Amino acid sequence: MNQVAEMNAFIDWLETNPLEPTTQTLWFHLMAIANKSGYPEWFTVANPLLQAKVGVTENTLSKHRNYLVQRGRIEYKSMGKQKAGKYRLISHFAANIEVKHEVKGEVKHEVKYAVKGDALLKDLSSTTSSSTSGEYESYYAAHIRVFGFECNPFQSGNLGKYIDEDGMDETVVIRAIERAGLSSTGYKFGLITKILNDYFNSKVKTLQQAVALDAAFENRKAGSVPQSKASTNDYAEIARELEHAEK
């Protein structure tokens, strides 16, 4: 395996297959470890070592490793809790990637805000993200789809905390990105986190819960639900009303 060719091909592949920065970092560390081992077909790496190299928790490591498996970039075999897992790099980039150098740059800038409309959530009552068609999409990729550019590592880390630390489904974060994209005020990352904080304060964890909360909020704004608070954006109050109604 030619390390330089594989790394360059991986970077080319990322142009049309975006991954979160942490996922990319994990792949590069696995490549470096394989290189030091002489590129065996399968090699063993302990979780604590990868956690230290990437700077993540065990749960976050598992999440980003699964991303690489799902996207066909690695294979992984768990050997149990007491043993290091086995990895296999999918090393066919250089032979199969057909990304042309003249296409670079156009991919990054062609979409921008013109993508808004077809790529965004149209129906707030929908229980599926507009991005879902049976295929996995990360919140990092959703940000590119909605706004036409990548979120930076700081922003990506902030969004990831709602999943890793607060226990939200990734589809909830994607919904917040899409809702922020529908705003006519232009790009504001703070709007994404405001929506997510509303969800968090309302104990929303799943997409179905987010849809129900948003629908109740829209009904209250339209006057079809009695308003018990002066503030029309009190998601936590609406969540309590929904919970009481379910009981």
ROPADREN-878835 format. One line per field, with one value per residue: residue in one letter; x, y, z of N, C-alpha, C in turn. Coordinates in steps of 0.05 Angstrom, whole numbers, padded with zeros to 5 digits, m for minus. Atoms other than C-alpha are relative to their C-alpha. Layout:
BEGIN
tiza: c(A/...)
n.px: c(X/...)
n.py: c(Y/...)
n.pz: c(Z/...)
ca.px: c(X/...)
ca.py: c(Y/...)
ca.pz: c(Z/...)
c.px: c(X/...)
c.py: c(Y/...)
c.pz: c(Z/...)
This chain:
BEGIN
tiza: c(M/N/Q/V/A/E/M/N/A/F/I/D/W/L/E/T/N/P/L/E/P/T/T/Q/T/L/W/F/H/L/M/A/I/A/N/K/S/G/Y/P/E/W/F/T/V/A/N/P/L/L/Q/A/K/V/G/V/T/E/N/T/L/S/K/H/R/N/Y/L/V/Q/R/G/R/I/E/Y/K/S/M/G/K/Q/K/A/G/K/Y/R/L/I/S/H/F/A/A/N/I/E/V/K/H/E/V/K/G/E/V/K/H/E/V/K/Y/A/V/K/G/D/A/L/L/K/D/L/S/S/T/T/S/S/S/T/S/G/E/Y/E/S/Y/Y/A/A/H/I/R/V/F/G/F/E/C/N/P/F/Q/S/G/N/L/G/K/Y/I/D/E/D/G/M/D/E/T/V/V/I/R/A/I/E/R/A/G/L/S/S/T/G/Y/K/F/G/L/I/T/K/I/L/N/D/Y/F/N/S/K/V/K/T/L/Q/Q/A/V/A/L/D/A/A/F/E/N/R/K/A/G/S/V/P/Q/S/K/A/S/T/N/D/Y/A/E/I/A/R/E/L/E/H/A/E/K)
n.px: c(00017/m00015/00013/00005/00021/00025/00008/00009/00026/00019/00006/00016/00026/00015/00012/00028/00009/m00010/00000/m00006/m00029/m00009/00000/m00023/m00024/m00002/m00010/m00029/m00015/00000/m00019/m00027/m00005/m00003/m00025/m00021/00002/m00006/00025/00012/00028/00014/m00018/00014/m00004/00017/00017/m00012/m00021/00014/00013/m00021/m00010/00022/00010/00029/00008/00004/00025/m00005/m00016/00017/00017/m00015/m00009/00024/00002/m00019/00009/00023/m00008/m00017/m00028/m00014/00015/m00007/00009/m00002/m00011/00009/m00007/m00026/m00021/00000/00014/m00016/00008/m00010/00004/00009/m00022/00004/00004/m00016/00008/00029/00010/m00001/00004/m00018/m00010/00013/00026/m00004/00007/00028/00016/00002/00012/00022/00026/00005/00028/00018/00010/00023/00025/00002/m00015/00008/00025/00022/00024/m00009/00013/m00012/m00015/m00026/m00015/00002/m00024/m00001/00013/m00010/m00029/m00009/m00012/m00009/00007/m00021/00008/00026/m00007/m00009/00024/00019/m00012/m00019/m00028/m00004/m00003/m00028/m00004/00012/00028/00006/m00002/00023/00024/m00003/00005/00029/00003/m00016/00004/00028/00015/00018/m00005/m00013/00021/00010/m00019/00005/00025/m00007/m00015/00019/00017/m00016/m00004/00025/00001/m00007/m00019/m00027/m00012/m00007/m00004/00013/00028/00001/m00003/00024/00020/m00008/00004/00029/00005/m00012/00016/00026/m00006/00003/m00022/00006/00011/00029/00005/m00006/00023/00024/m00005/00001/00027/00015/m00010/00012/00029/00003/m00005/00023/00023/00018/m00004/00000/m00027/m00001/m00023/m00003/m00020/00010/m00021/m00006/00002/00001/00027/00016/m00008/00015/00028/00002/m00003/00024/00022/m00005/00008)
n.py: c(m00024/m00025/m00017/m00026/00002/00006/m00024/m00019/00010/m00004/m00029/m00004/00013/m00018/m00022/00007/00017/m00014/00013/m00018/m00002/00022/00025/m00002/00003/00029/00015/m00006/00014/00029/00002/m00002/00024/00021/m00005/00008/00030/00012/00004/00026/m00001/m00007/m00008/m00003/m00025/m00003/m00025/m00022/m00013/m00017/m00022/m00019/m00012/m00016/m00018/00003/00020/00026/m00001/m00016/00017/00020/m00014/m00008/00025/00009/m00016/00010/00026/m00004/m00012/00019/m00008/00020/00022/00002/00024/m00003/00024/00000/m00023/00003/00002/m00021/00007/00003/m00018/00004/m00023/00006/m00014/00000/m00027/m00009/00013/m00003/m00028/m00013/m00029/m00015/m00023/m00024/m00002/m00010/m00028/m00003/00015/m00015/m00026/m00001/00002/m00023/m00003/00008/00027/m00003/00005/00028/00016/m00006/00011/m00016/00005/00003/00023/00025/00015/00007/m00023/m00001/00012/00029/00016/00026/m00001/m00015/m00026/m00012/m00029/m00015/00000/m00015/m00029/m00006/00001/m00022/m00027/m00001/00000/00016/m00013/00002/00020/m00010/00003/00029/00010/m00009/00016/00028/00003/00005/00029/00016/m00007/m00004/00023/m00005/00014/m00017/m00012/m00025/m00021/m00007/m00016/m00027/m00012/m00006/m00022/m00024/m00006/m00012/m00028/m00019/m00019/00007/00021/m00006/00026/m00003/00008/00029/00008/m00009/00020/00025/m00006/00002/00029/00011/m00009/00013/00029/00014/00018/00013/m00017/m00001/m00019/m00026/m00007/m00006/m00026/m00022/m00003/m00014/m00027/m00013/m00003/m00021/m00025/m00005/m00006/00023/00012/m00022/m00008/m00003/m00016/m00024/00006/00020/00020/00016/00028/00017/m00001/00016/00028/00009/00003/00025/00022/00002/00009/00029/00015)
n.pz: c(00000/00002/m00020/00011/00020/m00014/m00014/00019/00010/m00021/00000/00023/m00005/m00019/00015/00006/m00022/m00023/m00027/m00022/m00005/m00018/00015/00017/m00017/m00007/00023/00004/m00021/00008/00022/m00011/m00016/00020/00013/m00018/m00002/00025/00014/00000/00008/m00024/m00021/m00026/m00014/m00024/m00002/m00014/00017/00019/m00015/m00007/00025/00012/m00021/m00003/m00018/00012/00015/00025/00017/00012/00019/00024/00013/00015/00024/00020/00008/00017/00025/00015/m00001/m00016/m00012/m00028/m00014/m00029/m00012/m00027/m00016/m00012/00021/00020/00024/00025/00021/00027/00017/00027/00014/00029/00008/00022/00025/00006/m00002/00026/m00004/00017/m00014/00009/m00013/m00027/m00001/00008/m00019/m00025/00001/00020/m00012/m00018/m00009/00021/m00006/m00018/00014/00005/m00019/m00027/m00011/00009/m00016/m00028/m00013/00010/m00020/00011/00011/00029/00011/m00004/00020/m00006/m00002/m00023/00004/m00025/m00002/00014/00028/00002/00000/00027/00018/m00004/00003/00022/m00009/m00024/m00026/m00009/m00021/m00025/00003/00001/m00027/m00015/00008/m00009/m00029/m00004/00004/m00018/m00029/m00007/00008/00022/00025/00019/00017/m00013/00006/00028/00001/m00008/00022/00021/m00009/00001/00028/00011/m00008/00021/m00011/00007/m00016/m00028/m00014/m00026/00003/m00002/m00028/m00015/00004/m00015/m00028/m00005/m00001/m00025/m00023/00001/m00004/00025/00007/00026/00022/m00004/m00021/00011/00018/m00017/m00013/00020/00009/m00021/00000/00023/m00006/m00019/00015/00017/m00018/m00003/m00026/m00019/m00008/m00029/m00007/00016/00021/00019/00008/m00024/00007/m00024/m00009/00019/m00005/m00024/00007/00016/m00018/m00016/00018/00006/m00024)
ca.px: c(00000/00026/00012/00019/m00026/m00078/m00079/m00085/m00141/m00176/m00173/m00201/m00257/m00276/m00293/m00357/m00363/m00355/m00338/m00334/m00264/m00260/m00278/m00224/m00173/m00189/m00177/m00110/m00087/m00108/m00069/m00008/m00013/m00021/00040/00083/00060/00079/00007/m00018/m00087/m00113/m00080/m00098/m00107/m00132/m00188/m00149/m00092/m00140/m00178/m00113/m00091/m00159/m00176/m00245/m00284/m00296/m00368/m00346/m00292/m00343/m00389/m00336/m00309/m00380/m00381/m00319/m00348/m00414/m00379/m00337/m00270/m00252/m00273/m00274/m00278/m00293/m00253/m00292/m00285/m00219/m00182/m00163/m00205/m00180/m00181/m00174/m00165/m00204/m00145/m00175/m00176/m00120/m00148/m00222/m00229/m00246/m00249/m00218/m00174/m00210/m00274/m00242/m00264/m00329/m00355/m00342/m00372/m00425/m00481/m00479/m00547/m00576/m00585/m00638/m00707/m00698/m00650/m00689/m00744/m00809/m00860/m00849/m00897/m00853/m00824/m00765/m00710/m00714/m00644/m00663/m00678/m00656/m00583/m00543/m00526/m00484/m00500/m00434/m00457/m00526/m00493/m00459/m00524/m00564/m00514/m00465/m00402/m00371/m00378/m00311/m00281/m00306/m00377/m00375/m00352/m00408/m00461/m00431/m00439/m00515/m00508/m00451/m00466/m00540/m00563/m00600/m00610/m00568/m00632/m00653/m00589/m00601/m00672/m00644/m00595/m00652/m00697/m00641/m00631/m00703/m00690/m00688/m00637/m00577/m00528/m00524/m00493/m00522/m00592/m00576/m00553/m00613/m00660/m00620/m00621/m00697/m00699/m00652/m00692/m00754/m00721/m00725/m00683/m00717/m00739/m00811/m00808/m00778/m00834/m00888/m00856/m00848/m00920/m00947/m00904/m00931/m01003/m00993/m00965/m01026/m01072/m01101/m01073/m01088/m01026/m01011/m00947/m00930/m00871/m00891/m00825/m00828/m00813/m00804/m00874/m00903/m00865/m00897/m00965/m00953/m00929/m00990/m01036/m01004/m01019)
ca.py: c(00000/00068/00113/00179/00156/00129/00194/00237/00193/00197/00273/00272/00225/00274/00326/00289/00246/00295/00267/00302/00326/00274/00218/00242/00246/00174/00149/00184/00155/00085/00096/00117/00057/00010/00042/00030/m00043/m00054/m00053/m00121/m00140/m00137/m00100/m00092/m00026/m00016/00034/00074/00086/00112/00153/00187/00200/00228/00261/00231/00187/00113/00126/00180/00134/00080/00130/00155/00085/00065/00123/00096/00026/00051/00091/00031/00060/00007/m00060/m00073/m00136/m00129/m00179/m00167/m00117/m00144/m00147/m00096/m00094/m00112/m00063/m00070/m00010/m00011/00006/00015/00091/00102/00052/00070/00144/00183/00253/00300/00356/00407/00392/00413/00481/00478/00427/00474/00537/00518/00506/00559/00588/00570/00500/00526/00503/00434/00411/00436/00410/00433/00404/00416/00359/00309/00254/00245/00293/00317/00288/00217/00168/00105/00126/00151/00225/00257/00326/00349/00328/00358/00426/00424/00404/00460/00517/00497/00497/00458/00476/00489/00441/00485/00485/00410/00396/00437/00401/00334/00347/00347/00275/00249/00286/00302/00238/00269/00228/00255/00267/00319/00358/00353/00379/00439/00452/00449/00494/00545/00540/00561/00627/00688/00722/00689/00640/00643/00584/00612/00599/00525/00520/00561/00511/00453/00487/00493/00418/00403/00445/00409/00340/00323/00263/00235/00263/00245/00286/00345/00342/00341/00400/00441/00426/00449/00511/00528/00515/00562/00616/00608/00616/00546/00528/00572/00611/00603/00643/00712/00685/00649/00611/00576/00507/00479/00501/00470/00406/00402/00412/00356/00310/00326/00314/00245/00225)
ca.pz: c(00000/m00019/00041/00003/m00054/m00005/00036/m00026/m00053/00014/00012/m00059/m00037/00019/m00034/m00049/00014/00072/00141/00208/00228/00284/00236/00188/00244/00265/00194/00189/00256/00233/00169/00209/00255/00195/00163/00224/00225/00153/00127/00149/00124/00195/00253/00327/00363/00435/00447/00499/00449/00396/00447/00468/00396/00373/00440/00449/00497/00485/00463/00414/00387/00375/00339/00291/00279/00259/00210/00175/00174/00145/00092/00071/00092/00144/00171/00246/00289/00363/00404/00468/00524/00549/00482/00430/00367/00297/00239/00164/00119/00054/00008/m00060/m00063/m00112/m00163/m00158/m00141/m00205/m00176/m00227/m00202/m00245/m00206/m00140/m00117/m00155/m00107/m00048/m00075/m00127/m00077/m00022/m00005/m00073/m00045/00004/m00018/m00047/00008/00068/00113/00083/00131/00206/00221/00184/00227/00182/00162/00090/00082/00099/00043/00077/00077/00136/00139/00193/00221/00191/00122/00135/00151/00083/00048/00080/00080/00026/00069/00126/00199/00232/00284/00342/00315/00299/00370/00399/00358/00375/00449/00442/00418/00460/00526/00522/00489/00430/00367/00310/00270/00322/00310/00235/00245/00282/00225/00175/00216/00222/00147/00135/00170/00126/00170/00137/00168/00244/00280/00345/00317/00310/00382/00406/00374/00404/00472/00467/00452/00510/00559/00537/00547/00473/00453/00391/00324/00340/00404/00367/00314/00368/00404/00340/00319/00387/00383/00313/00336/00395/00349/00305/00365/00362/00430/00491/00511/00585/00583/00558/00518/00454/00449/00517/00491/00561/00580/00517/00531/00600/00570/00520/00574/00617/00557/00544/00617)
c.px: c(00018/m00014/m00007/m00024/m00027/m00011/m00010/m00027/m00022/m00009/m00018/m00028/m00017/m00014/m00030/m00012/00009/m00003/00006/00030/00010/00001/00025/00026/00004/00011/00029/00017/00001/00019/00028/00008/00005/00027/00023/00001/00007/m00024/m00009/m00029/m00017/00021/m00017/00007/m00019/m00015/00014/00022/m00013/m00014/00020/00009/m00021/m00010/m00030/m00005/m00004/m00026/00003/00017/m00017/m00018/00014/00012/m00023/m00004/00018/m00008/m00024/00006/00020/00029/00017/m00018/00010/m00012/00004/00010/m00009/00011/00029/00023/m00003/m00014/00019/m00011/00012/m00007/m00010/00018/m00003/m00004/00014/m00009/m00028/m00010/00003/m00005/00021/00009/m00013/m00027/00004/m00005/m00029/m00018/m00005/m00017/m00025/m00027/m00008/m00030/m00020/m00012/m00025/m00025/m00003/00012/m00011/m00026/m00023/m00023/00009/m00014/00012/00016/00026/00014/m00003/00025/m00001/m00015/00009/00030/00008/00011/00008/m00009/00021/m00006/m00025/00006/00009/m00024/m00017/00013/00021/00029/00002/m00002/00029/00002/m00014/m00030/m00008/00001/m00024/m00025/00002/m00006/m00030/m00006/00015/m00006/m00029/m00018/m00021/00006/00012/m00021/m00012/00019/m00003/m00025/00006/00015/m00019/m00018/00015/00004/m00024/m00003/00008/00021/00029/00012/00007/00003/m00014/m00030/m00003/00001/m00024/m00023/00006/m00003/m00030/m00008/00010/m00016/m00027/00003/m00005/00024/m00003/m00012/m00030/m00008/00004/m00023/m00024/00003/m00003/m00029/m00017/00008/m00013/m00030/m00005/00004/m00025/m00025/m00019/00003/00000/00028/00000/00023/00001/00018/m00012/00021/00009/m00004/m00003/m00029/m00018/00005/m00015/m00029/m00005/00002/m00025/m00023/00002/m00010/m00031)
c.py: c(00025/00021/00027/00000/m00005/00025/00021/m00008/00003/00029/00006/m00011/00017/00023/m00005/m00019/00012/m00017/00021/00000/m00023/m00026/00000/m00005/m00030/m00016/00005/m00014/m00030/m00005/00001/m00025/m00024/00002/m00010/m00031/m00014/m00007/m00029/00002/00008/00008/00007/00027/00001/00026/00023/00014/00019/00024/00022/00015/00019/00021/m00002/m00022/m00027/00000/00016/m00015/m00020/00012/00006/m00024/m00012/00016/m00011/m00027/00003/00012/m00017/00007/m00019/m00023/m00003/m00025/00005/m00027/m00003/00023/m00001/m00001/00023/m00009/m00002/00018/m00009/00025/m00009/00016/m00001/00029/00007/m00012/00008/00028/00014/00030/00014/00026/00026/00004/00013/00030/00005/m00013/00016/00024/00001/00002/00025/00002/m00007/m00027/00001/m00002/m00029/m00017/00003/m00013/00018/m00001/m00004/m00023/m00026/m00013/m00010/00025/m00001/m00013/m00030/m00014/m00029/m00002/00018/00027/00011/00029/00017/00002/00016/00030/00009/00000/00024/00027/00002/00002/m00015/00017/m00004/m00020/00008/m00005/m00030/m00012/00008/m00016/m00029/m00005/m00005/m00030/m00016/00005/00002/m00022/00004/m00019/00020/00013/00025/00023/00008/00017/00029/00015/00009/00023/00027/00009/00014/00029/00019/00020/m00006/m00020/00011/m00026/00001/m00008/m00030/m00009/00010/m00020/m00026/00004/m00001/m00029/m00012/00007/m00014/m00031/m00016/m00017/m00012/00019/00003/00021/00029/00009/00008/00027/00023/00004/00015/00029/00016/00004/00023/00027/00007/00005/m00023/m00014/00023/00005/00006/00017/00025/m00005/m00021/m00020/m00016/m00029/m00018/m00002/m00017/m00029/m00011/m00004/m00025/m00024/m00005/m00011/m00030/m00016/00000)
c.pz: c(00000/00018/m00012/m00020/00014/00014/m00020/m00012/00020/00000/m00025/00004/00019/m00014/m00005/00021/00027/00026/00021/00005/00018/m00015/m00019/00016/00008/m00023/m00004/00021/m00006/m00023/00010/00015/m00019/m00013/00017/00003/m00026/m00017/m00001/m00008/00024/00021/00025/00012/00024/00000/00014/m00016/m00020/00013/00006/m00025/m00012/00020/00004/00022/m00015/m00017/m00026/m00020/m00015/m00022/m00026/m00014/m00016/m00026/m00022/m00010/m00020/m00027/m00016/00000/00017/00006/00029/00012/00030/00011/00029/00016/00010/m00020/m00020/m00026/m00024/m00022/m00027/m00016/m00028/m00019/m00030/m00011/m00026/m00027/m00008/00000/m00027/00002/m00017/00014/m00009/00014/00028/00000/m00007/00020/00025/m00002/m00018/00014/00015/00007/m00022/00005/00017/m00017/m00004/00022/00028/00008/m00008/00020/00029/00014/m00009/00022/m00011/m00011/m00030/m00013/00000/m00023/00003/00003/00023/m00009/00027/00002/m00014/m00029/m00004/00000/m00028/m00020/00003/m00006/m00022/00008/00026/00025/00009/00023/00026/m00002/m00001/00028/00017/m00007/00009/00029/00006/m00004/00021/00030/00008/m00009/m00022/m00023/m00020/m00019/00012/m00006/m00029/m00004/00008/m00021/m00022/00007/m00001/m00029/m00013/00008/m00022/00009/m00008/00020/00028/00015/00027/m00002/00002/00029/00017/m00003/00016/00030/00008/00002/00026/00024/00002/00001/m00026/m00006/m00028/m00020/00004/00022/m00010/m00019/00016/00013/m00020/m00009/00021/00001/m00023/00005/00020/m00013/m00016/00016/00004/00026/00020/00010/00030/00010/m00018/m00024/m00019/m00008/00024/m00006/00024/00010/m00018/00004/00024/m00006/m00016/00017/00017/m00017/m00005/00024/00002)
